[in-house]
Amino acid sequence: MKQALILKNLGGEVSAAQLEAINRFSRRALEADEVYVFSLLLCDNAVDRDGERFSSGALQKLASLFVGKTGIFNHDPKGQNQTARIFETAVETDDGRVVENGEPYRALRAWAYMVRCPKNEDLILEIDAGIKKEVSVGCAVGKVLCSVCGADLRDQPCGHRPGEVYNGVLCWRELEEPTDAYEWSFVAVPAQPNAGVTKQFSAAEPGQLRKALESGQEVLLDPAQAAALADQLRSLESLAEDGRARLDRLRRKMVALAAFALPSVPAGTVGEVAKGMDAGQLEAFCRGLSSMQGTPPSLQLGGISRPAPDNQAFCI
């Protein structure tokens, strides 16, 4: 059994693509207001508290095996314990995080749905409130390898113990070649150290939100997240307005200074050049033009030679 966590509650909102995927498992076509959708991490490639980890290849295989699998409670395989069903999965990679064997962190993410009905109202409320959040998955794997000696512990038990270090090498059990995925369950105590609800697209994690938007990923926010994002946008808009006003003042200043320092250059031309500059460039030009104010401007006369005036009659 491997443990995992709900990654983010999607507030029950359902997109058209999600509804289409959900209806592959329903007996009749369900409407958006009939289903509740949430997202969870099923497992990852980091060593967990049991000293085990899934390989990246195993996560890819499990991604296909878990589509359509049901969610229950405490791995109790009774029909009345069925609560939700997975309709979509994806393996996600975080290149900024490295696991024990030096690979980038990878996790198997899943989207599950349940029916909105009186029976599920309390469970939906508990998911939204963060009461029901940790989950565990049940699956079968073809190989369990020792990270130190490479022995398949199913056929060749070795003396290396998970969590111990041998000649500088940490020992763990590498789970390879999944053969089946049974179910996933809400549990009380997860084995994954980071198990728990996280708000993936909250205002506290703008980098993840930006990455999702840039990749074209659909982003669904709950009301609290939407309000936080709206506050952040208002703050950014205020800062942007202040920045635009500052740029406008710097451009006008540059045009005014150029009128004195570079009188042969039309003001319109200077203004067009200033439009393409950022604040740092404008400030640099303004400093340069200001330094030229101490140099008398050259007269645009020239070409006419005049004799020196005879002022001798007025000399004392």
SULLIN-V760366 format. One record per pair of residues at least 12 apart in sequence whose C-alpha atoms are under 10 Angstrom apart, sorted by the first residue. I is the first residue (numbers start at 1). J is the second residue. Records with the same first field share a line. If there is no record, write none. Layout:
I=J / J
//
This chain:
1=50 / 75 / 136 / 137 / 138 / 139 / 140 / 183 / 184 / 191
2=42 / 43 / 44 / 48 / 49 / 50 / 52 / 53 / 54 / 135 / 136 / 137 / 138 / 139 / 184 / 190 / 191 / 192
3=41 / 42 / 43 / 44 / 48 / 49 / 50 / 134 / 135 / 136 / 137 / 138 / 184 / 185 / 186 / 187 / 189 / 190 / 191 / 192 / 193 / 195
4=40 / 41 / 42 / 43 / 44 / 48 / 107 / 108 / 109 / 133 / 134 / 135 / 136 / 137 / 184 / 185 / 186 / 187 / 189 / 190 / 191 / 192 / 193 / 194 / 195 / 196
5=39 / 40 / 41 / 42 / 43 / 109 / 132 / 133 / 134 / 135 / 136 / 137 / 186 / 187 / 190 / 191 / 192 / 193 / 194 / 195 / 196 / 197 / 198
6=38 / 39 / 40 / 41 / 42 / 109 / 110 / 111 / 127 / 130 / 132 / 133 / 134 / 135 / 136 / 186 / 195 / 196 / 197 / 198 / 199
7=38 / 39 / 40 / 41 / 42 / 109 / 110 / 111 / 133 / 134 / 195 / 196 / 197 / 198 / 199 / 200
8=38 / 39 / 40 / 41 / 111 / 127 / 128 / 133 / 196 / 197 / 198 / 199 / 200 / 201 / 202 / 220 / 221 / 222
9=36 / 37 / 38 / 39 / 40 / 111 / 124 / 127 / 128 / 129 / 130 / 133 / 197 / 198 / 199 / 200 / 220 / 221 / 222
10=36 / 37 / 38 / 39 / 111 / 128 / 199 / 219 / 220 / 221 / 222 / 223
11=36 / 37 / 38 / 39 / 124 / 127 / 128 / 220 / 221 / 222 / 223 / 224 / 225
12=32 / 33 / 34 / 35 / 36 / 37 / 38 / 39 / 113 / 114 / 116 / 124 / 128 / 220 / 221 / 222
13=32 / 33 / 35 / 36 / 37 / 38 / 220 / 221 / 222
14=31 / 32 / 33 / 34 / 35 / 36 / 37 / 38 / 113 / 220
15=32 / 37 / 218 / 219 / 220
16=31 / 32
18=32 / 37 / 87 / 88 / 111 / 112 / 113
19=31 / 32 / 35 / 37 / 87 / 113
20=32 / 87
21=86 / 87 / 88
22=35 / 37 / 68 / 85 / 86 / 87 / 88 / 111 / 112 / 113 / 114
23=87
24=68 / 87
25=68 / 85 / 86 / 87
30=115
32=116
33=115 / 116
34=114 / 115 / 116 / 117
35=112 / 113 / 114 / 115 / 116 / 117
36=84 / 112 / 113 / 114 / 115 / 116 / 117 / 120 / 124
37=84 / 85 / 86 / 87 / 111 / 112 / 113 / 114 / 115 / 116 / 124
38=84 / 86 / 110 / 111 / 112 / 113 / 114 / 124 / 127 / 128
39=86 / 88 / 89 / 109 / 110 / 111 / 112 / 113 / 197
40=86 / 89 / 108 / 109 / 110 / 111 / 112 / 133 / 134 / 135 / 196 / 197 / 198
41=89 / 90 / 91 / 92 / 107 / 108 / 109 / 110 / 111 / 134 / 135 / 136 / 195 / 196 / 197
42=59 / 62 / 63 / 66 / 89 / 107 / 108 / 109 / 110 / 111 / 134 / 135 / 136 / 137 / 138 / 184 / 185
43=59 / 62 / 91 / 106 / 107 / 108 / 109 / 110 / 135 / 136 / 137 / 192 / 195
44=56 / 58 / 59 / 91 / 92 / 93 / 99 / 105 / 106 / 107 / 108 / 109 / 192
45=57 / 58 / 59 / 98 / 99 / 100 / 101 / 103 / 104 / 105 / 106 / 107 / 108 / 174 / 175
46=98 / 99 / 100 / 101 / 103 / 104 / 105 / 106 / 107 / 192 / 193
47=99 / 100 / 101 / 162 / 163 / 171 / 172 / 173 / 174 / 191 / 192 / 193
48=163 / 172 / 173 / 190 / 191 / 192 / 193 / 194
49=162 / 163 / 190 / 191 / 192 / 193
50=162 / 163 / 172 / 173 / 191 / 192
51=161 / 162 / 163 / 164 / 170 / 171 / 172 / 173 / 174 / 191
52=144 / 145 / 146 / 147 / 162 / 163 / 171 / 172 / 173 / 174 / 175 / 191 / 192
53=99 / 100 / 144 / 172 / 173 / 174 / 175 / 176 / 192
54=106 / 107 / 141 / 144 / 173 / 174 / 175 / 176 / 177 / 178
55=101 / 103 / 106 / 174 / 175 / 176 / 177
56=91 / 93 / 103 / 104 / 105 / 106 / 107 / 108 / 175 / 176
57=175 / 176 / 177 / 178
58=108 / 141 / 174 / 175 / 176 / 177 / 178 / 179
59=90 / 91 / 92 / 106 / 107 / 108 / 109 / 175 / 176 / 177 / 178
60=89 / 90 / 91 / 92 / 106 / 107 / 108 / 177 / 178
61=91 / 108 / 176 / 177 / 178 / 179 / 180 / 181
62=89 / 90 / 91 / 108 / 139 / 140 / 141 / 177 / 178 / 179 / 180 / 181
63=88 / 89 / 90 / 91 / 107 / 108 / 109 / 110 / 181
64=88 / 89 / 90 / 180 / 181
65=89 / 139 / 178 / 179 / 180 / 181 / 182
66=85 / 86 / 87 / 88 / 89 / 108 / 110 / 137 / 138 / 139 / 180 / 181 / 182 / 183 / 184
67=85 / 86 / 87 / 88 / 89 / 90 / 110 / 111 / 112 / 181
68=84 / 85 / 86 / 87 / 88 / 89 / 112 / 181 / 183
69=84 / 85 / 86 / 87 / 112 / 181 / 182 / 183 / 184
70=82 / 83 / 84 / 85 / 86 / 87 / 112 / 113 / 114 / 182 / 183 / 184 / 185
71=83 / 84 / 85 / 86 / 112 / 113 / 114 / 135 / 136 / 137 / 182 / 183 / 184 / 185 / 186
72=84 / 85 / 135 / 136 / 137 / 183 / 184 / 185 / 186 / 187
73=135 / 136 / 183 / 184 / 185 / 186 / 187 / 188
74=135 / 136 / 137 / 184 / 185 / 186 / 187 / 188
75=135 / 136 / 137 / 138 / 182 / 183 / 184 / 185 / 186 / 187
76=183 / 185
77=182 / 183 / 185
81=185
82=114 / 183 / 184 / 185
83=112 / 113 / 114 / 115 / 119 / 120 / 123 / 185 / 186
84=111 / 112 / 113 / 114 / 115 / 120 / 184 / 185
85=110 / 111 / 112 / 113 / 114 / 115 / 183 / 184
86=110 / 111 / 112 / 113 / 114 / 183 / 184
87=110 / 111 / 112 / 113
88=109 / 110 / 111 / 112 / 113
89=108 / 109 / 110 / 111 / 112
90=107 / 108 / 109 / 110 / 111
91=106 / 107 / 108 / 109 / 110
92=105 / 106 / 107 / 108 / 109
93=105 / 106 / 107 / 108
94=106 / 107 / 208
100=169 / 170 / 172
101=147 / 169 / 170
127=197
128=197 / 222
129=197
130=196 / 197 / 198
131=188 / 196 / 197
132=186 / 187 / 188 / 196 / 197
133=186 / 187 / 188 / 190 / 195 / 196 / 197 / 198
134=185 / 186 / 187 / 188 / 189 / 190 / 191 / 192 / 194 / 195 / 196 / 197
135=184 / 185 / 186 / 187 / 188 / 189 / 190 / 191 / 192 / 195 / 196
136=183 / 184 / 185 / 186 / 187 / 188 / 189 / 190 / 191 / 192 / 195
137=181 / 182 / 183 / 184 / 185 / 186 / 187
138=180 / 181 / 182 / 183 / 184 / 185
139=178 / 179 / 180 / 181 / 182 / 183 / 184
140=175 / 176 / 177 / 178 / 179 / 180 / 181 / 182
141=175 / 176 / 177 / 178 / 179 / 180 / 181
142=154 / 175 / 176 / 177 / 178 / 179 / 180
143=155 / 173 / 174 / 175 / 176 / 177 / 178 / 179
144=172 / 173 / 174 / 175 / 176 / 177
145=157 / 158 / 172 / 173 / 174 / 175 / 176
146=158 / 159 / 160 / 161 / 162 / 171 / 172 / 173 / 174 / 175
147=160 / 162 / 169 / 170 / 171 / 172 / 173 / 174
148=160 / 161 / 162 / 164 / 165 / 166 / 167 / 168 / 169 / 170 / 171 / 172 / 173
149=166 / 169 / 171
150=173 / 174
151=173
152=173 / 174 / 175 / 176
153=173 / 174
160=172 / 173
161=173
199=221 / 222 / 225
200=212 / 219 / 221 / 225
201=219 / 220 / 221 / 222 / 225 / 226 / 229
202=221 / 222 / 224 / 225 / 226 / 227 / 228 / 229
203=224 / 225 / 226 / 227 / 228 / 229 / 230 / 231 / 232 / 233
204=225 / 228 / 229
206=229 / 232
243=279
244=279
246=279
247=274 / 275 / 277 / 278 / 279 / 280 / 282 / 283
248=274 / 275 / 279
249=282
250=274 / 277 / 278 / 279 / 280 / 281 / 282 / 283 / 285 / 286
251=270 / 271 / 272 / 273 / 274 / 275 / 276 / 277 / 278 / 279 / 282 / 283 / 285 / 286
252=270 / 271 / 274
253=282 / 283 / 285 / 286 / 289 / 290
254=267 / 270 / 271 / 274 / 282 / 283 / 284 / 285 / 286 / 287 / 288 / 289 / 290
255=267 / 268 / 269 / 270 / 271 / 272 / 273 / 274 / 286 / 289
256=270 / 271 / 286 / 289
257=285 / 286 / 287 / 288 / 289 / 290 / 291 / 292 / 293
258=270 / 271 / 285 / 286 / 288 / 289 / 290 / 292 / 293
259=289
260=289 / 290 / 292 / 293 / 296 / 297
261=288 / 289 / 290 / 291 / 292 / 293 / 294 / 295 / 296 / 297 / 298
262=289 / 292 / 297
263=297 / 298 / 300
264=300
//
